[in-house]
Amino acid sequence: MRWSLHALCDAVDRFGGPPARPITAEVRRTLDEKIRVAVVGRVKAGKSTLVNALIGKRVAPTSERECTKITTHYRFGSPERGELVLRDGKRLELPLDGGSLPEDLPVDVTEVAHAVIWLQVDSLEDIILIDTPGLATTTTENEETTRRALLGHDGARQADALLYVFHNVPYLDDVSFLQEWATVTDKPGESAASAIGILSHADQVGGSPWGDDDPIELAKKQATGIAKLHGAQLGTVIPVAGLMAASAATGLIRERDARTLAKLADVDDFDLELRDPNDTDAEFAGVSGTEVQNLVGLVGEYGLRYGRSVASEGSRAVSEWLRERSGIETLERSLCERYIARSHFVKARSSLNTLERLAWSWGAPPKLKELVAEARLREEFHPLRELDALERLAAVAPHHELVQLLDLQLSARDDAERIGVPGASPDAVSKAALMRVAQARRAMLVTSAPIVQHACRTLERSFTIIARRNQQQERAGE
């Protein structure tokens, strides 16, 4: 697949001439790069807190300072350092403040394309995380920075996939942005494959954690509903309590915090709920009102209510509980399964989409359309169809038997494993594949769901390719 993409770039260069070469050069470069995931959302949606939680270090600014106005790429690297990439192509060294962005920039924000921060943290070994300025802001240039970076206003998109953060529900402008994202991800359905929705502040759903219902459980139900309603734009929606996740991931919970929280274990919920946050003279089981508020700053009201049950086991137990309840582990798993583990396929899909946009751009030679259309039909690009079918089906029916079968096509080491007969000879694999072809055709006839039919049709071709490939190997062996 990679070889074919490089060959396609060569062909595009020949027919597209000088205007095409910067784009094909970018395609070649990004094919060798880690997958780039951008964190996007409205102002105050919790993007930077989520970035800090995913990185495991307090590096993204969470206050309204100058660096929140620029797009920042967090990458793995040593020594830890920062760099500003200017709109004119120049690069400036950016001194870091304890590993995070400084308060002020050495140049005007309008001159900056983006910043790059290299950090020596394990979480960035397989991914480039991009923090973006908020959307739906009163500062037009801030929003334009995000749109230019992600929707290609400067001629190239900076992300392969999105984490789209929203507070309660996606608003009209959120959906509008995701629809714009769909226009640069090739075809309907593929935008959902490359976007995960994040229902932030999951610990605040329902208004208060002191009621009868657990807000995080309510958030899970709400996220499921949002995923069904906006399935065309979002592959899945995951509820995350950002403050809880960031405190656990960045090591903010210390032993003294756990001891203080444990002292409150027997305090009546009603007393804690109705406390006056400004009453520093208040006392709860020997814990001052100020100490209680400090705990709330670390774990939120939700952590204050529910975290007391594990606090006696120490700071490590509290941090593990926060990670599990916050939803950050579920998000990390989804990132790994959807993007990191399939990064080669995702990068290839993104590259093919970029070349297709070039082929259909105004003034492009007609030959380019033909080149890209022919490439999409080639056997080596069929895994991209499998990936598309997998993500579409998993978004609406994650436990469907075909989800596992499609995933096997992308993750197996060889055709024998793909067809379910590990270690078999090419002849046996070919025969088993032909049986699978017949099964896929029958399944296509008995289902009325278009998305399942699409999966069956994709698998029919997968098994046909495997059968033909192993027949050729058998003949070659003879």
Residue pairs with C-beta under 8 A, 6 or more apart in sequence:
1 344
1 345
1 348
1 380
1 381
1 383
2 31
2 344
2 348
4 375
4 378
4 380
4 381
5 27
5 31
5 348
5 351
5 352
6 28
6 31
8 352
8 355
8 371
8 372
8 375
9 24
9 27
9 28
9 355
11 371
12 20
12 24
12 355
12 358
12 359
12 368
12 371
13 20
13 21
13 24
15 365
15 367
15 368
15 371
16 24
16 358
16 364
16 365
16 368
19 363
20 358
20 364
20 368
22 155
23 155
23 156
23 354
23 355
23 358
24 355
26 156
26 354
27 351
27 354
27 355
30 36
30 347
30 350
30 351
31 347
31 348
31 351
33 128
33 347
34 75
34 76
34 126
34 127
34 128
34 343
35 126
35 127
35 128
35 160
35 161
35 339
35 340
35 343
35 346
35 347
36 73
36 127
36 128
36 130
36 158
36 159
36 160
36 161
37 127
37 128
37 129
37 130
37 159
37 160
37 161
37 162
37 163
37 335
37 339
38 130
38 131
38 132
38 149
38 150
38 158
38 159
38 161
38 162
38 163
39 47
39 48
39 50
39 51
39 129
39 130
39 131
39 132
39 162
39 163
39 165
40 47
40 132
40 135
40 146
40 150
40 162
40 163
40 164
40 165
40 177
41 47
41 134
41 135
41 164
41 165
41 166
41 174
41 198
41 200
42 134
42 135
42 136
42 137
42 165
42 166
42 167
42 171
42 173
42 174
43 134
43 135
43 136
43 137
44 134
44 167
45 134
45 165
45 166
45 167
45 200
46 165
46 167
46 198
46 200
46 201
46 242
47 60
47 131
47 132
47 134
47 165
48 60
48 61
48 62
48 68
48 131
49 60
49 62
49 200
49 242
49 243
49 245
49 246
50 163
50 165
50 198
50 200
50 240
50 242
50 245
50 246
51 59
51 60
51 74
51 129
51 131
52 58
52 59
52 60
52 62
52 246
52 249
52 250
53 240
53 242
53 245
53 246
53 248
53 249
53 250
53 326
53 328
54 123
54 129
54 249
54 328
54 331
54 332
54 335
55 74
55 119
55 121
55 123
55 124
55 129
55 249
56 121
56 122
56 123
56 249
56 250
57 99
57 119
57 121
57 250
58 100
58 246
58 250
59 74
59 99
59 100
59 101
59 117
59 119
60 72
60 74
60 100
60 101
60 131
61 67
61 68
61 100
61 101
65 103
65 104
66 103
66 104
66 105
66 109
67 101
67 102
67 103
67 105
67 115
68 133
68 134
68 142
69 109
69 133
69 139
69 141
69 142
69 145
70 105
70 109
70 112
70 114
70 115
70 133
70 145
71 113
71 114
71 115
71 130
71 131
71 132
71 133
71 145
71 146
71 149
71 158
72 101
72 114
72 115
72 116
72 117
72 130
72 131
73 114
73 115
73 116
73 117
73 128
73 129
73 130
73 158
74 117
74 119
74 124
74 128
74 129
74 130
74 131
75 116
75 117
75 118
75 119
75 124
75 128
76 118
76 119
76 120
76 121
76 124
76 125
77 118
77 119
77 120
78 118
78 120
79 118
79 120
80 96
80 99
80 117
80 118
80 119
80 120
81 93
81 94
81 96
81 117
81 118
82 93
82 94
82 95
82 96
82 101
82 115
82 116
82 117
82 118
83 91
83 92
83 93
83 94
83 115
83 116
83 117
84 91
84 92
84 93
84 94
84 105
84 106
84 107
84 112
84 115
85 91
85 112
85 113
85 114
85 115
85 116
86 92
86 107
86 111
86 112
86 113
87 110
87 111
87 112
87 113
88 111
92 106
92 107
94 101
94 102
94 105
94 106
94 115
94 117
95 102
96 102
96 117
97 103
99 119
101 115
101 117
105 112
109 141
110 141
113 149
113 154
114 149
114 158
126 340
126 343
127 335
127 339
127 340
130 149
130 158
130 159
132 145
132 146
132 149
132 150
133 142
133 143
133 145
133 146
134 142
134 143
134 146
135 143
135 146
135 173
135 174
135 177
136 143
136 171
136 173
136 174
137 143
144 153
147 153
147 177
147 180
148 154
149 157
149 158
149 159
150 157
150 158
150 159
150 162
150 181
151 157
151 180
151 181
151 183
151 184
152 184
152 357
156 354
157 184
157 350
157 354
160 194
160 339
160 346
160 347
160 350
161 194
161 195
161 196
161 338
161 339
161 346
162 178
162 181
162 194
162 195
162 196
163 195
163 196
163 198
163 331
163 335
164 170
164 174
164 177
164 178
164 195
164 196
164 197
164 198
164 234
165 198
165 200
166 174
166 197
166 198
166 199
166 200
167 200
167 201
168 199
168 201
168 205
169 222
169 226
170 178
170 197
170 226
170 230
175 230
175 233
178 191
178 195
178 230
178 233
178 234
179 191
179 233
181 191
181 194
181 195
181 233
182 188
182 190
182 191
182 232
182 233
184 353
184 357
185 191
185 193
185 194
185 353
186 349
186 352
186 353
186 356
186 357
188 232
189 232
189 388
189 392
190 349
190 353
190 388
191 232
191 233
192 231
192 232
192 233
192 234
192 235
192 391
192 392
192 395
193 235
193 387
193 388
193 391
193 392
193 395
194 235
194 346
194 350
195 233
195 234
195 235
196 234
196 235
196 236
196 237
196 238
196 331
196 334
196 335
196 338
197 223
197 226
197 227
197 230
197 234
197 236
197 237
197 238
198 237
198 238
198 239
198 240
198 331
199 205
199 219
199 222
199 223
199 226
199 237
199 238
199 239
199 240
200 240
200 241
200 242
201 241
201 242
202 215
202 216
202 219
202 220
202 223
202 239
202 240
202 241
202 326
202 327
203 209
203 215
203 216
203 219
203 241
203 243
203 244
203 300
203 301
203 302
203 303
203 326
204 215
204 241
204 300
204 301
204 302
205 215
205 216
205 218
205 219
205 222
205 239
206 213
206 215
206 218
208 215
208 273
208 301
209 215
209 300
209 301
209 302
209 305
209 306
210 269
210 272
210 273
210 301
210 305
214 306
215 302
216 239
216 241
216 302
216 325
216 327
219 239
219 327
220 239
222 239
223 237
223 238
223 239
224 237
226 234
226 237
227 234
227 236
227 237
227 395
228 396
230 237
231 395
231 396
234 395
235 338
235 391
235 394
235 395
236 334
236 338
236 394
236 395
238 327
238 330
238 331
238 334
239 327
240 326
240 327
240 328
240 330
240 331
241 300
241 302
241 325
241 326
241 327
242 326
243 298
243 299
243 300
244 299
244 300
244 302
244 303
244 322
244 325
244 326
245 322
245 323
245 326
245 327
245 328
246 252
247 253
247 298
247 299
247 319
247 322
248 318
248 319
248 320
248 322
248 323
248 326
248 328
249 323
249 328
251 319
252 298
253 298
253 299
253 315
253 318
253 319
253 322
254 315
255 314
255 315
257 294
257 295
257 298
257 315
257 318
258 311
258 312
258 313
258 314
258 315
258 317
258 318
259 311
260 287
260 291
260 295
261 295
261 299
261 303
261 304
261 307
261 308
261 311
261 318
262 308
262 311
262 312
263 285
263 286
263 287
264 272
264 284
264 285
264 287
264 292
264 304
264 308
264 311
265 308
265 309
265 311
265 312
266 285
267 284
267 285
269 305
271 284
272 284
272 292
272 304
272 305
275 282
275 284
275 289
275 292
276 282
276 289
277 289
277 293
277 296
279 289
280 288
280 289
280 290
281 288
281 289
282 288
282 289
282 292
283 289
284 292
292 304
295 303
295 304
296 303
296 304
299 307
299 318
299 322
302 325
303 322
306 325
307 318
307 321
307 322
310 317
310 318
310 321
311 317
311 318
323 329
338 391
339 346
341 411
342 387
342 410
345 383
345 384
345 387
345 410
346 387
348 381
348 384
349 384
349 387
349 388
352 372
352 375
352 376
352 381
352 384
355 368
355 372
355 375
356 372
358 364
358 368
359 368
359 369
359 371
359 372
360 369
375 381
379 465
382 461
382 462
382 465
383 409
383 410
385 458
385 461
386 406
386 409
386 410
386 458
386 459
386 462
387 410
388 458
389 406
389 454
389 455
389 458
389 459
390 403
390 406
390 407
390 410
390 455
392 451
392 454
392 455
393 400
393 402
393 403
393 406
393 451
393 452
393 454
393 455
394 400
394 403
396 451
397 403
397 451
397 452
400 452
400 455
402 452
402 455
402 456
402 459
405 459
406 455
406 458
406 459
408 417
408 418
408 420
409 418
409 459
409 462
412 418
415 429
415 433
415 466
415 469
415 470
416 422
416 423
416 424
416 429
418 462
418 466
419 429
419 432
419 433
419 436
419 463
419 466
420 432
421 428
421 429
421 432
424 432
425 474
426 470
426 471
426 473
426 474
426 477
427 470
427 474
429 466
429 467
429 470
430 466
430 467
430 470
430 471
430 474
433 463
433 464
433 466
433 467
433 470
434 463
434 467
436 459
436 463
437 460
437 463
437 464
437 467
440 456
440 457
440 459
440 460
440 463
441 456
441 460
443 452
443 456
444 453
444 456
444 457
444 460
447 453
447 456
